[in-house]
Amino acid sequence: MAVETTSEAESAPLLESVDARRFVLGAVGTAGFLLAWQAAALAIGRAYLLPTPLAVASAFLRELTAAETLALGFGVELPATRMVAKLVQSLFHYLPGLVVGSTLGISLGIAMGWNETLDDALTPVTRVLRPIPPLAWIAFAIVWIGINHSGAAFIVGIGAFWINFYNAYSGVEGVPRHLKEVASSLGVDSDLGMVRKVVVPAASPSIMTGIRTSIGQCWMIVVAAELFGAPGVGFQIINAAQNLQMDVSVAYMLVISVVFLASDGLFRRVERRVLEWRA
């Protein structure tokens, strides 16, 4: 026990030095990037081509504090700022698309990965539909649903579906056979019981990777989905660029980055909780 305590005490300063080194290198790298950006912007000399970091920071604060009304539907309106309003509008189609698409993708991936008959029947269909980019469905979204949050959520949902489908499918396919044999010898004899008690837990690392990937990828799809006029951060990026307000456009690009980092960090905590059995 004394040896273990000494070892932990000796390793603590080492870990602190490693963290300090990473922090310093990260700060130096960030400062270098900002200086290079500033130099490039000054060399170009045209803010509509490349704004300076200070101009972007100013635009960020301006959009963050500019008053705007947020319409929640059913006649409900709340006071907000322009940036918050645009972000909430994007969340109106990002979250439903992510949740519905991920749920359907994981469910079908598990079902096809477990059931050979269903796999054989649907594999040709999935192979034909998978290469089609989510943005190719924009025309159908407009015709079927309209230019609104639901139409954008449809596009986001397609992207989330395929990411989660293939991660769940590969995760179930990769479940070791001996786990199923052991579970069967212990009395797990039904398909539902085997999937619930063995297959899903064993495939959970791959499933969680799919969810985490879709959280980031769907923000990219949101920007593209708002090309056809759905309100939100993506539309604001495009609209500002068309008006040569590149500082505003970059400011909203940074909003997506901040929200992604926050959501990814939150999900990583959830992932560690779910997968703590691997430690």
N, C-alpha and C positions, 0 to 999 in steps of 0.2 A: 504493500500500500504506500509505503514511504517513497519507493521508487517512482510509482505512478504520479504521486503528488509533485515530486521534483521535476519529472518530465513535463507535466502540465505547466508548472511555473516557468520552466525554461522556454517552452514553446510560445508562451503568451507574448513576450517582447518581440519574438520573431514575427508573429502574426501582425502585431501592431506596426512593425517596420515595413512589412509587405503592403499593408493597407495605406500607410503614409506614402510609400513610393508610388503606388497606383494613383493616389489622389494628386500628387505633385505632377506626375506624368500626364494625367488627364487634364489638369489645369493648364499645363504648358501647351498641350496639343490643342485645347480649346482656344487659348489665347493666340496661338499661331494661326489657327483657322480664321479667327475674327480679323486679325491683322492682314492676312492675305485677302480676305473678302473686302476689307476697307480699301486696301491698295488697288484692287481690281476695279472697284466701283469708282474711285477717284480717277483712275487712268481712263476709264471709259467716259466718265463725265456726263453721263445721261441717266438720270434717275429712272426713266421709264424702261431702260434696258437692264440696269442692275442698281438697286438702291443700296445705300450704305447700311451697316448694322444699326447706326444711330437712328436713321430714318425709319427702319423697320420697328425698332423699339418704340419710337414716337407714335407710329401708326398703331402698334399693339395697344399702347396705353389709351390712345384716342378711341379705338373701337371698343376697348374694355369698359370705358367710362361713358360713352355716348348713350343717352337715354333712348330706349325703344320699347314698344309694347309687345309682349309675347302672347300670341293667340294660342290657347290650348284647345280650342274647339268648343262647340256647344255654347258659343257666346261668352266663354270665360276668357278674360284677358288679365294679364299680370304685368306690372311694371318691371322692366329688366334693362339690361344694357344691350347694345347691338351685338356684341360678340357672344354673350350668353344666349341671346335669342337665337342666333344662327346655329350655335352648338346644340341647343335643345331641339331645334328643327331637324338637324341631322340625326340626333338620337331617336327621333320619332320613327325613322325608317331603318336606322342602323340596328337598334336593339331588337325590334320584332323580326327583321330579316335574319339576324345572327341566331336568335333563339330558335325560331321555327326551322330555319335551314339546318342548323346543327342537330336539332332533335331528330328531324327526318333522316338526315344523312347518317347519323350514328345508328339509328334504329334499322335502317335498310342494310347498312354495312354489317351489323351484327347478324341480322337474319340471313343474308346471303353468305356470310363467312361460315355460318353454322350449318345451314341447310343446303346440301348439294343439289337437290332438285330445284330449289328456288335460284340457286347460283347458276345452274345450267340454263334456266329459262330466261333470266334477266341479264346475263353477262353480255349477249350481243347488243341489247338495248343500251346498257351503260357504256359500252365501248364506242357506240355511235354518238351518244349525247355528250360524253365527257370532254372531247376536244373542242366543243363549241364554247367560246368565251361567254361569260355572263353578259357582257355588253351587247352581244349579238341579239339578246332577247329584249333590248330596249324597245324596238318597234312593236313587239307583242305586248310589252308592258303598257305602252301608250294606248294601243287599240283595245286591249282587254280591260285595263284598270283605269288608265288616265294619267295625266301629269299631276301627281300628288304624292303624298307620303307612301301610300300603299304600293304605287307603281315602283318607287325607288326601293322599298322594302322587298319587293319581288325580285329585283335584280341582286340585291345584297344576299337574299336567301338562297339564290342559285349558287352564288360563289361559296357561301358557307356550307351548303349541302355537299358539294363535291369534295371539298377539303376534308370534311369530317367523315364522309362515306368511305373514302379510300384508307384513311387512318384506322377507322374501326374495322374495316374489312381485313386489312393486313394484320391488325392486332389479333383478331379472332383466328385467322389462318395460322398465326405464329404461336398459338397456345400449344405447349408441349403435350404429346399424346399421353405421357406417363401421368400427368396431372388428372386427365380424364379417367384413366384406368384406376388410379388410387381413389378418386371420388366415387367411381362406380362400385369399387370393392367395399366402400364405407356406407353404401346404401343410397347413393344419389343415382336413381335410375330413370327419372323423367327428363325430357329435353329441357323443359322450363327450369327445373331445378339445377341441371348441369350448367345452363347458360347463366343463371342468376348467381350460383355459388362458386363456379369455377371459371367459366369462360370470360365473363365480364371483368371480374377482378384481375385475372391474368392479363387481359388485353387493355386494362385501364391505363398503363403508361402510354401506349400508342393513341388511345382515345383522348387522353388529356393533351397530348402533343397536338392532335388535330384541332382541338378546341382553342388552344393557345395560338396556333398558327392562324386560325380563322379570325380571331380577335383582331390581329394586326392586318391581315389581308383584306378584311371587309371594310376597313377604313379607306383603303385604296379604291375599293369598288364603290364606296359611297361617293367619293369625288367624281368618279366617272359616271355614276348613275344620275347625279344631279346635272349632268350635261344637258338633259332634255327639259330642264326647267324646274325640277323639284327644289323647294327652298332648303337652304342649309349652308354649311361651311363650304362645301364643294362649289356650290353655285356662286357663293360670294367670292371665292378664289377666281373663278372664271370671269365673273362680271367685273371685278376690279382690274383684271388683266386686260380685258377688252377696252376699259377706260384708261389704260396705261397707268393705273395706280398700283405699280408693282410692289411698293412698300406695304400696301394693304393686303395684296395677294400673298406676299411672303409671311405677313403676320398671321394670316389664317392658316397657312401651311404649318406654322409653328404650333398653332392651337391643336391641330391634329396630332402632331408629335407629342405634345404634352399630355393630351388625353390618352394616347396609346401607351405612353410610358406608365401613366398612373394605372390604367386598366391591366396592363401586362404585369406590373408589380403586384397588384392585388390578386390576380389569378395565380401567380407563382406561389403565393402564400397558400391559396386553396389547394394547388397542386401538391405542395409539400405535405399538407395535411392528409390528402387522399392517398398519397403514395408513401406515407411514412413507414408502412410495413416493409418497404424495400431496404430500409436502413439496417 
